[in-house]
């Protein structure tokens, strides 16, 4: 188990606090990193599936692929893992790093058919490597909605896919925290024009061209 020392007294500390990686015992509740990670992954899935459909890019089928996409949304799936696994919020950042390493080392593309299995596997590995206490594979399998034997296979395939590179430097961790923070800013920029459109619609039933163009660009 390896504990990342979260820096204090500088900009890094502000990011960690913003993501909910520190001071959870002070009534913060669900850490913000969960919603940002789910948002980032959902956008990546949408982009990849659009490329597969429009440009006929082949989606390499792996052990992480299911026959159909789970009905549970990514956000609810991540919330479920956090609720029942008891892993530290930092594990979700590290899991994101692991998934990126796997995608860079292989031809796998994030899609709705594989993202859930990649998540449960990467988070379990992150918890094993980062946290002092963690549950076994059988427990994570129940949390993730897969069989224990399947999760065992997923774990080994994932480890070989990243060449067993589980170590994460503080600089790399900080870089991915910034990436998640930027995802939050981008999401906010998208939501504000849409909220403005809904307000205008409540004032008038007429279409507002500025709102239409904003949504069309997105």
C-alpha positions in Angstrom: 0.0 0.0 0.0 1.3 3.4 -0.9 0.0 6.7 0.5 0.3 9.8 -1.7 1.3 12.8 0.4 -1.2 15.5 -0.6 0.6 18.8 -0.5 -0.6 21.6 1.8 -0.3 25.3 1.9 -0.2 25.8 -1.9 -2.4 25.6 -5.1 -2.2 21.9 -4.9 -4.0 21.9 -1.6 -6.8 24.0 -3.1 -7.3 21.5 -5.9 -7.4 18.6 -3.5 -9.9 20.3 -1.3 -12.0 21.3 -4.4 -12.1 17.7 -5.6 -13.0 16.4 -2.1 -9.7 14.5 -1.7 -9.1 16.0 1.8 -11.0 16.7 5.0 -13.9 14.3 4.2 -14.4 13.8 7.9 -15.7 17.4 8.2 -19.0 16.6 6.6 -18.2 17.1 3.0 -20.2 14.1 1.9 -19.8 12.7 -1.6 -16.5 14.0 -3.0 -16.7 16.2 -6.2 -14.2 14.0 -7.9 -16.9 11.4 -8.5 -19.1 13.6 -10.7 -16.1 15.1 -12.6 -14.7 11.7 -13.4 -18.1 10.4 -14.6 -18.6 13.5 -16.7 -15.1 13.1 -18.3 -15.6 9.4 -19.0 -19.1 9.9 -20.4 -17.8 12.6 -22.8 -15.0 10.2 -23.9 -17.4 7.4 -24.5 -19.7 9.6 -26.6 -16.8 10.8 -28.7 -15.5 7.3 -29.3 -18.9 5.8 -30.2 -19.5 8.7 -32.6 -16.1 8.0 -34.3 -16.9 4.2 -34.5 -20.3 5.0 -36.1 -19.4 7.8 -38.4 -15.8 6.9 -39.5 -16.3 3.1 -39.2 -13.4 2.7 -36.8 -13.1 -0.8 -35.6 -13.9 -1.3 -31.9 -11.5 -4.0 -30.6 -13.4 -6.4 -28.5 -11.7 -7.4 -25.3 -12.5 -9.2 -22.0 -13.8 -5.8 -20.7 -16.6 -5.8 -23.3 -20.1 -6.8 -22.4 -22.8 -8.0 -24.8 -24.9 -4.9 -24.1 -24.4 -1.6 -22.2 -25.4 -1.7 -18.5 -28.6 0.3 -17.7 -26.9 1.9 -14.7 -25.4 5.3 -15.6 -21.7 5.9 -15.0 -22.4 8.4 -12.3 -24.6 6.0 -10.4 -22.1 3.3 -10.9 -19.2 5.4 -9.5 -21.4 6.5 -6.6 -22.2 2.9 -5.8 -18.5 1.9 -5.9 -17.6 4.8 -3.5 -20.5 4.0 -1.2 -19.8 0.3 -0.8 -16.1 -0.1 -1.3 -15.0 2.4 1.3 -11.9 3.3 -0.7 -10.4 6.7 -0.4 -11.4 9.4 -2.9 -7.8 9.5 -4.2 -8.4 6.0 -5.6 -10.7 7.5 -8.2 -8.0 9.8 -9.5 -5.5 6.9 -9.5 -8.0 4.7 -11.3 -8.4 7.3 -14.0 -4.6 7.3 -14.4 -4.6 3.5 -14.7 -7.3 3.6 -17.4 -5.4 6.1 -19.3 -2.3 3.9 -19.2 -4.3 1.0 -20.5 -5.8 3.0 -23.3 -2.3 4.2 -24.3 -0.8 0.7 -24.2 -3.6 -1.1 -26.1 -6.0 -0.5 -28.9 -9.0 -0.4 -26.5 -11.3 2.6 -26.8 -13.7 3.6 -24.1 -17.3 2.7 -25.0 -20.5 2.0 -23.2 -19.8 -1.7 -23.5 -16.5 -1.7 -21.6 -16.3 1.5 -19.4 -18.1 -0.1 -16.4 -15.8 -3.1 -16.2 -12.7 -0.9 -16.7 -13.9 1.3 -13.9 -14.5 -1.5 -11.3 -11.2 -3.1 -12.2 -9.1 0.1 -12.0 -10.7 1.3 -8.8 -10.1 -2.1 -7.2 -6.5 -2.0 -8.2 -6.1 1.5 -7.0 -7.6 0.6 -3.6 -5.2 -2.3 -3.3 -2.2 -0.2 -4.1 -3.2 3.0 -2.3 -5.2 2.2 0.8 -4.2 0.5 4.0 -7.4 -1.5 4.1 -9.4 -2.8 1.2 -11.9 -5.5 0.3 -11.1 -8.7 -1.6 -12.1 -9.4 -5.2 -15.2 -11.3 -4.3 -16.6 -8.2 -2.5 -15.7 -5.9 -5.4 -17.3 -8.3 -7.8 -20.6 -8.0 -5.9 -20.3 -4.2 -5.8 -19.5 -4.1 -9.6 -22.2 -6.5 -10.6 -19.8 -9.1 -12.1 -18.8 -12.7 -11.1 -15.7 -13.1 -9.0 -14.0 -15.3 -11.6 -14.7 -12.6 -14.3 -13.2 -9.9 -12.1 -10.2 -12.0 -11.5 -9.7 -12.3 -15.3 -10.3 -8.6 -15.7 -7.7 -7.8 -13.0 -5.0 -9.9 -14.7 -5.8 -8.6 -18.1 -5.6 -5.0 -16.8 -2.3 -5.5 -15.0 -0.7 -7.0 -18.1 -2.2 -4.2 -20.2 -0.4 -1.5 -18.1 2.7 -3.7 -17.7 2.0 -3.8 -13.9 2.8 -0.1 -13.7 0.8 0.8 -10.6 3.2 3.4 -9.1 1.9 7.0 -9.5 4.2 9.9 -8.9 2.9 13.0 -7.1 3.4 15.1 -10.3 1.3 12.7 -12.3 -1.4 12.6 -9.6 -1.4 16.4 -9.6 -1.7 16.6 -13.4 -4.8 14.4 -13.4 -6.3 16.4 -10.6 -5.9 19.5 -12.8 -7.5 17.6 -15.7 -10.6 16.8 -13.6 -10.8 20.4 -12.3 -10.7 21.6 -15.9 -13.5 19.2 -16.7 -15.6 20.9 -14.0 -14.9 24.3 -15.5 -15.8 23.1 -19.0 -19.0 21.5 -17.8 -19.9 24.7 -16.0 -19.4 26.7 -19.2 -21.8 24.4 -21.0 -24.5 24.4 -18.3 -24.7 28.2 -17.9 -25.9 29.0 -21.4 -28.4 26.1 -21.2 -29.7 27.4 -17.9 -30.1 30.8 -19.4 -32.1 29.4 -22.3 -34.5 27.6 -19.9 -35.0 30.9 -18.0 -35.8 32.7 -21.2 -38.2 30.0 -22.2 -40.1 30.5 -19.0 -40.5 34.2 -19.9 -41.7 33.6 -23.5 -42.8 30.7 -25.7 -41.0 32.2 -28.6 -37.7 30.6 -29.8 -34.6 32.5 -28.9 -32.0 32.3 -31.7 -29.1 32.9 -29.4 -30.0 29.9 -27.3 -30.5 27.7 -30.3 -27.0 28.6 -31.6 -25.4 27.9 -28.3 -26.9 24.5 -28.0 -26.2 23.7 -31.6 -22.5 24.4 -31.1 -22.4 22.0 -28.2 
